[in-house]
Amino acid sequence: MDTEEFLLPRSRLANERLHALVPGGAHTYAKGDDQYPENLAPVISHGSGAHVWDVDGNRYVEYGSGLRSVSLGHTHPRVIGAVRRELDRGSNFVRPSIVEVEAAELFLATVPTAEMVKFAKNGSDATTAAVRLARAATGRPRVAVCGDHPFYSVDDWFIGTTPMSAGIPAATTELTVTFPYGDLAATEELLARHRDEIACLILEPATHTEPPPGYLAGLRELADRHGCVLVFDEMITGFRWSEAGAQGLYGVVPDLSTFGKALGNGFAVSALAGRRDLMELGGLRHSRDRVFLLSTTHGAETHSLAAAMAVLSTYTEEGTTARLHALGERLAAGVREAAAGTGVGDHLVVRGRASNLVFATLDEKLRPSQPYRTLFLRQLLAGGVLAPSFVVSSALSDADIDHTVDAVARACAVYRKALDAGDPTPWLGGQPVRPVFRRLA
């Protein structure tokens, strides 16, 4: 379909309704319409498998579903079946349900590097609980975050370090320091400079690049030597890297780790897991000062925990991680071939582990470009592909990937025209997409 003919009038109206009632027009900034070409931000009606439909009736092959949370595809039968069975039994009680212990046992059997687990509803609560636990265990005030990773929490200890720091006291932000990924010497210098002040090192164990050889083991040694807690944020790597997370794949055991996203296949569930002696500080069976670890009314809703158990079982019994990698490898090869075939192989760059692919759009001088990203997204949408990333779900079929590669090839042909013209503006259809983290609206 020609992009000039691709209009989304009902989505546009729904976006206006959203902005009138919901700050930002979405409940997650990464889902905002400023992340999509102007007037081409579809509002979703429903989804099934690897496909979604917008309120205008268009069907898309979807990538990065639910910000990487729906890794098995929408309405996965094992997950939905498990949820339905619990709905008729009640969702929340005045005391723990038996589902809570069953979910904990299955989680710890799947991620055997952890000894205890506590469930919550979102990743931010889990990472903030890890930070609080590390501060309590060490008696230290500072938090060291990997500055090369984009997001850890909505809470002040992290958001204060971003361009969207309005409303956060400077005294809070000053307690968070950063270290670069892959650079042990710089991290050791940071720990020495703030000797006996840093409670924890928190990072994603891997992103679009693999850890340098010995890096994670080196961080483990540094944390031990300097007496701080090592925290792996496994919101993305959890299950996509291996059924036991990145820690299971790379063989480096953190003190604490946090999981979410893929854990519930779209249902709201996250987890803080780790060493018993640390986790128990938030419990009742010790004589130290108590830590208010995680205490959420909805943290143990039975249907969400049932979804998590179905996800864990599916991953281990059906080899889901291997399938995600196979699908991602096929997609990456097709996209790279399409880009090279149209002469934009140096400008549309696919990066990351096969189960977690992202893409970069580069301009004439090979610099990251939001206008070229806008052009590319616009062409993909018109071709029936909704792809803020190329993160796959296991519901994708070979036909879905073939369709995606065809759409990419058509988009790359337009990309080449814009490069030849030295200006993508005629193909943008409005304002370029914008980064999530920016100071001004």
C-alpha positions, 0 to 999 in steps of 0.5 A, spaced: 500 500 500 502 507 498 503 510 504 499 516 501 493 512 501 495 509 508 490 513 513 488 511 520 482 516 521 479 511 527 486 511 530 487 518 530 481 520 533 482 514 539 489 518 540 486 524 541 481 521 546 487 518 549 491 525 550 485 528 553 484 523 558 491 520 559 497 524 560 502 522 554 496 518 551 499 512 553 500 508 560 507 507 558 512 512 554 515 507 550 508 506 547 506 514 546 504 516 539 511 520 539 514 514 537 511 513 531 510 517 524 505 523 525 498 521 525 500 513 523 500 511 531 495 505 530 491 504 536 490 496 537 483 493 537 485 486 539 491 481 537 492 473 536 498 470 535 503 474 532 498 479 529 494 485 531 489 489 529 488 496 529 481 500 530 481 501 523 481 494 521 488 493 519 492 487 520 499 487 522 505 482 523 507 485 530 514 485 533 516 487 540 509 485 543 507 488 549 514 491 550 517 484 549 513 481 554 508 477 550 514 472 547 509 466 546 504 470 542 497 473 544 492 469 547 497 463 547 492 457 549 496 454 555 497 461 558 489 463 557 487 456 559 491 456 566 488 463 567 481 461 566 482 455 571 484 460 576 479 466 575 473 461 577 477 460 583 478 467 586 483 472 584 485 475 591 485 473 598 486 475 605 492 470 606 496 467 601 493 462 596 497 455 594 498 458 587 503 462 591 508 457 593 507 453 587 509 459 582 515 460 587 517 453 587 516 452 579 520 459 578 526 457 583 526 450 579 527 454 572 532 459 575 536 455 580 541 460 581 536 463 586 534 461 592 528 465 594 523 469 590 518 474 591 513 476 586 510 483 584 506 486 578 512 491 575 519 491 573 520 498 577 517 495 584 522 489 583 528 493 581 527 498 587 526 493 592 533 490 590 536 497 591 533 497 598 535 490 600 542 492 598 542 498 601 539 495 608 544 489 607 550 493 606 548 500 610 551 504 604 547 509 601 550 509 593 547 505 587 551 504 581 547 503 575 550 501 568 549 508 564 549 504 557 543 501 559 536 505 558 531 504 563 531 500 570 525 503 574 520 509 574 523 511 581 527 517 583 533 513 584 534 512 577 529 517 573 533 522 577 539 521 572 535 521 566 533 528 562 526 527 565 528 528 572 523 534 573 520 533 581 526 529 583 530 532 589 538 533 587 539 530 593 536 523 591 540 523 584 546 525 587 546 518 591 546 514 584 552 514 580 554 510 573 559 505 570 560 503 563 558 497 560 564 492 559 569 496 562 572 493 569 577 498 570 572 504 570 568 500 575 573 499 579 575 506 579 568 508 581 568 503 587 575 506 589 573 513 589 566 511 593 570 506 597 565 503 602 559 507 599 556 503 594 551 498 596 550 495 589 552 494 582 546 494 577 546 492 570 543 488 564 547 482 564 547 483 556 543 487 551 545 488 543 552 486 545 554 480 548 558 481 554 566 481 553 569 475 555 570 475 563 566 481 564 561 478 568 565 474 572 570 480 573 564 484 576 562 478 580 569 479 583 569 486 584 563 486 588 565 481 592 572 485 593 568 491 595 563 488 599 557 491 594 551 487 592 551 485 584 544 485 581 542 483 574 536 486 571 533 480 567 527 484 565 529 483 558 534 477 558 530 473 563 528 467 559 529 470 552 537 468 553 535 462 556 530 458 560 534 460 566 536 467 564 542 470 562 545 468 569 544 461 567 547 462 560 553 465 562 554 462 568 555 468 573 551 468 579 548 475 581 546 476 589 539 479 586 536 479 580 529 481 577 525 478 572 518 481 568 516 482 561 516 475 558 514 472 565 507 473 564 506 473 557 502 480 557 499 478 564 502 483 570 507 479 574 515 480 576 519 477 580 525 479 585 530 473 586 536 472 589 540 469 595 537 467 601 540 471 606 539 477 603 532 476 601 530 473 608 532 480 610 525 482 608 522 476 611 520 474 619 525 469 620 531 473 622 533 478 628 536 484 624 532 490 622 526 489 618 526 491 610 520 493 607 521 489 601 515 488 597 508 488 599 503 489 594 496 488 594 495 485 587 502 482 587 500 475 588 493 475 584 492 468 582 491 468 575 497 472 573 501 467 577 498 461 573 500 465 567 507 465 569 507 458 571 504 456 564 510 460 561 515 457 565 512 450 563 512 452 556 519 455 555 522 449 559 517 443 555 517 446 548 524 449 547 521 456 546 528 460 547 531 456 542 525 457 537 526 465 539 533 464 536 531 460 530 526 465 528 530 471 530 536 468 526 531 467 520 529 474 520 535 478 521 538 474 515 532 476 511 532 484 513 540 484 512 539 481 505 533 486 503 537 492 506 544 490 502 540 488 495 537 495 495 543 499 497 542 501 504 546 495 508 550 500 511 544 504 513 539 499 516 543 495 521 540 489 525 543 488 532 542 484 538 541 477 540 537 473 535 531 473 540 532 480 542 533 484 535 533 491 534 535 496 528 538 502 527 537 507 522 543 511 519 543 517 515 548 519 509 554 520 514 552 513 518 549 517 524 543 515 528 537 518 525 530 519 527 528 522 521 530 516 517 527 511 523 520 515 521 521 514 514 522 506 515 517 505 520 512 509 516 513 504 510 513 498 514 506 500 517 503 501 510 506 494 509 502 491 514 508 490 519 508 494 526 515 494 528 518 499 533 524 493 534 525 486 531 524 482 537 520 476 535 515 472 539 514 464 538 508 465 535 511 468 528 511 463 522 515 463 516 510 466 512 510 472 517 517 473 516 517 472 509 511 478 509 516 482 514 522 481 509 518 483 503 515 489 507 522 491 509 525 491 502 519 495 499 521 500 505 529 500 503 527 502 496 524 508 499 530 509 504 535 509 498 531 514 494 531 519 500 539 517 501 540 519 494 536 525 495 540 527 501 533 529 505 528 524 508 523 530 509 519 528 503 517 521 505 516 523 513 509 525 512 510 530 518 514 530 524 520 525 526 519 520 531 522 523 538 526 519 543 523 517 550 527 520 554 527 528 553 527 534 557 521 538 554 515 535 551 
